[in-house]
Structures are given as C-alpha cells and as structure tokens.
Amino acid sequence: AFELGRNETTPYIAQLTGKVFTIDTAYDDQYGSITVTITVGGKKIKCYQMKGDGTDKVKVGDTITVKGVIKNFYYEDSDKGTVEFAWHAESATEVTMISRKAADKVDLSTPAKIIAAALKLERDEALPQEVTLTGKVVSIAEAYDAGFDNISVFFTVNGTTLKCYRMTGTGVSSIKAGDTITVKGTIMNYSGNLQFGQGCVMTKRTAGTASGPETDQAKILSEAFALDPGAMLPYQARLTGKIVSVDTEYSSQYDNVTVTIEVGGKKLKCYRLKGGKDLGVGDTITVTGIIKNYVHSSGDSEIEFDQGCTFTKG
C-alpha cells in the first residue's frame, strides 16, 4: 500500500485490522458511513466513508477490521498523498468494517487520572474519549492563523506539558504565554509527542502573566536530560551555545533551519528554528523554546528544542 504511486490502487480487495486513531468525519445517518484513521503496524491508514454494522458506535481506541481497495489518494493540486481504504468505482467496492472490538474502559474521572492514562499511551495511540483539562500556556507553538481561526500552543497540567494542535474557540487569537486555558478534545501520542489533536477547542481562558523563560543553564540541562521519552519541560527554556552542525538547510519557504548546538558539554537539536538563514557551524546563538525528549520512529530519542523555537545571535 505504501509503495503505490500517485492515485494508484491495490489490484485486490485488502483486509486489515488496526486501532482507531482519529475520527476524521463523524458518523453520517443519511449515508450510514464514517471516516476514521487507523494505525496498523506503525502506519496510519484512512478508512474513507466506511460502512458496516456498528460504524455508528466506532470510537477512538476501538480495534476494527476493515475490508476494501486501498488507494494512494492525491488531490489534483497536492504533492502529498493519503493512503486510504477508498470507494473503487470499477469493482463497485465499498469500504466496509467487518468487525469491531470496543476499547477498554479507562478511568478519566480526574485531571490526574487523565494525565496518567495519557502518559501510558503507546506511539500513535489515543485516549478512547474526549477529555477536558485546564492548564497554563507556556509558549505559542504555531501562531494564530486567521484563515482557519486556530492556534497551536504548549500548556502544562500537573507538571506535564502537552501541545494543543490547531486549537479553535472564542478568543484563541488573543492567547498569550501565562494564560490559563481549559481545553476539550482527544489526547493522543502523535509520533511520540503528547497532544490534544486537531479539532480541540478552548472553552475558557483567563489572562495571565508570563513568568518568562528559565535561564539557569545548569538547571535546564539537568532537567532536560532527565526527561522521560516523549516528555517536555513545563516551561520555556533559554540556552546559549555554539552551533556544531547544520542538520537541515535553511528553507526560504518556511523560514526555518535545523541546527545542533553544544551547551555545557551537551548537544541539543534546535528543530525548525525560526529564521536562521545565515547561521553556520561555529556561530554562538541563544535559543528560546520548549525542550522535549523526542522519540523517533526507530524508538531512539534525543533532547531537542521543539519546532517554533527562536534565537538571537552572539
């Protein structure tokens, strides 16, 4: 399936069993279908307009078996495809769920229990129901997008940092670091990172005052390199170091670069550092952002400043 070319389909009807990662389009009574994404063997596959007995009951975390033709679907103007079970006109094959096993019940009755359950999620798993948490914004991950009326932020709850990805809701355009917000949505371990997935909603916001980034280099390094895989520091950090490698060249399209700096004998990657067109090995920079222990698909992890980190030179 993942070797298919642009808009190619498998020459047979396939059957796969996986765990529901996201509900992409809610169940439609009129058509008797739902669109979900499942994870199978570490891969994500969309099940487009899936039908079958019990599809109206499908929830995140359920294990389902799906039958149909798989396609590497591309929109006309897109350069990135989506591998999905899809309607196949030539054979009149529908996408059908042929079995479903409901997700095990998880106690999500308190914020502490929600966080505990979230921290136990395997890579590309999600909690089986929507939850609501209140926490403090530590940084803006992706600036407010007026076109889509959303924003991505990092916030901390009981000492654990989560990302709120493309969060909507009244007042999201005014969010600042230091604000206290209440967020509703589905928490997932997205490629090793704990976050409220796209579609999360801010239901309440109380303006606050940012305490500013931590600047104690020894403290930051000690806490950063003690992070568990997938965890983040619950504050913005600021470190000064020398660039020892340029890992991804500057992108004029996205105005960012990925470099590795050395601080106090420790090496940290600065992922998609904003700006940095003229940065090179040997430059001394001060980086501000959220530090996490990023888990690669291979299972290896490394300490890095997350996407959206900023810098000053010298």
C-alpha positions in Angstrom: 0.0 0.0 0.0 2.8 2.4 0.9 4.6 1.7 -2.4 1.6 2.7 -4.5 2.1 5.6 -7.0 0.0 8.7 -7.3 -3.7 7.7 -7.2 -2.8 4.0 -7.7 -4.9 1.3 -6.1 -4.2 -2.2 -4.9 -5.2 -4.8 -7.6 -7.1 -6.7 -5.0 -9.5 -6.2 -2.0 -7.5 -5.9 1.1 -8.3 -6.6 4.8 -6.5 -5.0 7.7 -7.1 -4.9 11.5 -6.0 -1.8 13.4 -6.8 0.6 16.2 -8.8 3.7 15.6 -6.5 6.7 16.0 -8.9 9.6 15.0 -12.4 10.2 13.9 -12.0 12.3 10.8 -15.7 12.7 9.8 -18.4 11.9 12.3 -21.0 9.2 11.5 -23.5 10.3 8.9 -27.0 9.0 9.4 -28.0 9.7 5.8 -25.2 7.7 4.3 -24.6 5.3 7.1 -20.9 5.9 7.0 -18.0 7.3 9.0 -14.4 8.3 8.1 -11.7 7.2 10.5 -7.9 6.8 10.6 -6.5 3.5 12.0 -2.9 2.6 12.9 -1.6 -0.8 11.6 2.0 -1.8 12.2 3.0 1.8 12.9 1.4 3.1 9.8 -1.7 5.4 9.6 -4.4 4.4 7.0 -7.6 6.4 6.5 -10.9 4.5 6.1 -12.9 6.8 3.9 -16.7 6.7 4.2 -16.6 3.3 5.9 -19.9 1.4 6.2 -20.9 -1.7 8.1 -22.8 -2.8 11.2 -21.8 -0.8 14.2 -20.0 2.0 12.4 -22.3 4.4 14.3 -20.7 3.2 17.5 -17.0 3.4 16.5 -14.8 5.4 18.9 -11.1 6.3 19.2 -9.2 3.3 20.6 -11.5 0.6 19.2 -9.9 -2.2 17.2 -11.6 -2.7 13.9 -11.1 -4.9 10.8 -11.7 -3.1 7.5 -12.1 -4.5 4.0 -11.8 -2.7 0.7 -9.5 -1.4 -2.0 -6.5 0.7 -0.8 -5.6 3.8 -2.7 -2.8 6.4 -2.5 -5.1 9.3 -2.9 -3.9 12.7 -4.2 -5.9 15.9 -4.7 -5.1 17.4 -8.1 -3.0 20.3 -6.7 -1.4 18.3 -3.9 2.2 16.9 -3.8 1.4 14.6 -0.9 -0.9 11.6 -0.9 -3.0 9.8 1.7 -3.0 6.0 1.8 -6.6 5.0 2.4 -9.3 2.5 2.0 -11.5 4.1 -0.6 -14.5 3.5 -2.9 -13.4 1.7 -6.0 -15.7 2.5 -9.0 -14.6 -0.2 -11.4 -15.3 -3.0 -9.0 -18.1 -1.2 -7.1 -16.2 -2.0 -3.9 -17.2 -0.2 -0.7 -15.1 0.4 2.4 -16.6 -2.0 5.0 -16.0 -2.6 8.7 -16.4 -6.3 9.2 -15.7 -6.4 13.0 -15.2 -4.1 15.9 -13.8 -4.6 19.4 -14.6 -1.7 21.8 -11.7 0.0 23.5 -11.1 -1.0 27.1 -12.6 1.5 29.6 -10.1 3.9 31.1 -10.7 5.9 34.3 -10.6 9.5 33.1 -12.5 11.0 36.0 -9.9 13.5 37.2 -7.1 15.5 35.6 -4.5 13.4 37.4 -6.0 10.2 36.0 -6.3 11.7 32.5 -2.6 12.7 32.6 -1.6 9.3 34.0 -3.5 7.5 31.2 -2.1 9.8 28.5 1.4 9.1 29.6 0.8 5.4 29.2 -0.2 5.8 25.6 1.9 3.9 23.0 3.1 5.8 20.0 0.2 6.7 17.7 -2.5 5.7 20.2 -5.2 8.0 21.6 -7.4 8.1 24.7 -10.8 6.4 24.0 -12.9 9.5 24.6 -12.7 13.3 24.7 -11.5 14.9 27.9 -11.2 18.3 29.4 -8.1 19.8 31.1 -7.2 23.2 32.5 -3.6 24.3 32.4 -1.2 27.2 31.9 0.1 28.3 28.5 3.9 28.2 28.4 4.5 29.1 24.8 2.9 29.6 21.4 3.9 26.6 19.1 2.3 28.0 15.9 1.0 31.5 15.6 -2.7 32.3 15.2 -4.0 31.5 11.7 -6.8 33.9 10.8 -7.7 31.9 7.7 -8.5 28.8 9.8 -9.2 30.6 13.1 -6.8 28.3 15.1 -3.6 28.3 17.0 -1.2 25.8 18.4 0.2 26.2 22.0 2.0 24.3 24.7 0.4 24.2 28.1 1.2 22.4 31.4 -1.2 20.4 33.5 0.1 18.9 36.8 3.7 19.4 35.6 3.1 17.6 32.3 3.4 19.6 29.0 1.0 18.9 26.2 0.6 20.5 22.8 -2.9 21.8 21.8 -2.7 21.4 18.0 -4.7 23.8 15.8 -7.0 24.7 18.7 -10.1 26.7 18.0 -12.5 28.5 20.2 -13.6 32.0 21.1 -10.6 34.2 21.9 -7.8 31.9 20.6 -6.4 34.9 18.6 -5.6 36.6 21.9 -3.8 33.8 23.7 -0.5 34.7 25.3 2.0 32.8 27.4 0.9 32.8 31.0 -2.8 32.5 30.3 -4.8 29.7 31.9 -7.0 27.8 29.4 -9.5 25.0 29.5 -9.3 22.6 26.5 -11.6 19.9 25.3 -10.6 17.2 22.8 -8.9 13.9 22.2 -5.4 13.4 23.7 -3.0 11.3 21.6 0.6 10.2 21.4 1.2 11.7 18.0 4.5 10.2 16.6 5.9 10.3 20.1 4.5 13.6 21.2 1.7 14.1 23.7 -1.0 16.4 22.4 -4.6 17.4 22.1 -5.3 16.5 18.4 -6.6 18.8 15.7 -10.2 19.7 16.5 -9.6 20.5 20.1 -11.5 23.5 21.5 -10.6 26.1 24.1 -13.7 26.6 26.2 -12.3 29.1 28.7 -9.4 31.5 29.0 -8.1 33.6 31.9 -5.5 36.1 31.0 -2.3 35.7 33.0 1.3 37.0 33.1 4.1 35.0 31.6 6.9 34.4 34.0 9.5 34.5 31.3 11.8 31.7 30.1 14.0 29.9 32.6 17.6 30.9 32.1 19.6 28.8 34.7 21.6 26.8 32.2 22.8 24.1 34.6 19.2 23.6 35.9 17.8 23.4 32.4 20.4 20.9 31.2 19.9 18.7 34.2 16.1 18.6 33.9 16.2 18.3 30.1 18.5 15.3 30.1 16.4 13.6 32.8 13.2 13.8 30.8 11.4 10.5 30.0 11.0 9.7 26.3 8.2 11.9 24.9 8.2 14.3 27.9 8.7 18.1 27.7 9.9 20.7 30.2 6.9 22.5 31.7 8.4 25.9 31.0 10.1 27.9 28.2 13.9 27.5 28.4 16.7 29.7 27.2 20.1 28.3 26.4 23.2 29.8 24.8 25.5 27.5 22.9 27.7 27.1 19.8 26.4 25.5 16.6 28.2 22.2 15.9 26.1 21.1 12.9 23.5 22.3 10.4 21.2 19.3 10.2 18.6 20.7 7.7 19.5 23.6 5.4 17.6 26.9 5.7 14.1 26.7 4.0 13.1 30.0 2.4 9.5 28.6 2.1 9.1 28.0 5.8 11.8 30.5 7.0 13.5 28.0 9.3 16.6 25.8 9.8 17.5 22.9 12.0 20.8 23.0 13.8 22.5 21.3 16.8 24.1 23.4 19.5 26.5 22.4 22.3 25.8 23.8 25.7 27.9 22.8 28.8 29.2 19.7 27.0 25.7 18.6 26.0 24.3 18.6 22.5 20.7 19.7 21.7 19.0 19.8 18.4 17.1 23.0 17.6 14.3 21.8 15.3 13.0 24.1 12.7 14.5 27.1 14.3 12.7 30.3 13.1 14.8 32.4 10.8 18.5 31.4 10.7 19.2 32.0 7.0 22.8 32.9 7.6 23.6 30.6 10.6 26.5 28.3 10.3 28.8 26.0 12.3 30.8 27.9 14.9 28.1 30.6 15.5 27.0 31.3 19.0 23.3 31.6 19.5 20.8 31.9 22.4 17.7 29.7 21.8 14.3 30.1 23.5 11.6 27.5 23.3 10.2 24.2 24.7 12.7 21.4 25.2 11.5 17.8 24.8 12.8 14.3 24.7 11.7 13.5 21.1 11.1 9.8 20.2 11.9 8.8 16.7 10.0 6.1 14.8 13.0 3.9 15.3 12.5 4.1 19.1 15.6 6.2 19.7 15.2 9.5 21.4 17.1 12.8 21.6 16.8 16.0 23.6 15.8 19.0 21.4 14.2 22.4 21.3 10.8 21.8 19.6 9.5 23.4 16.4 8.9 27.1 16.7 12.0 27.8 18.9 13.6 31.3 18.3 17.1 32.6 18.6 19.3 35.7 19.0 22.9 35.6 17.6 26.0 36.4 19.5 
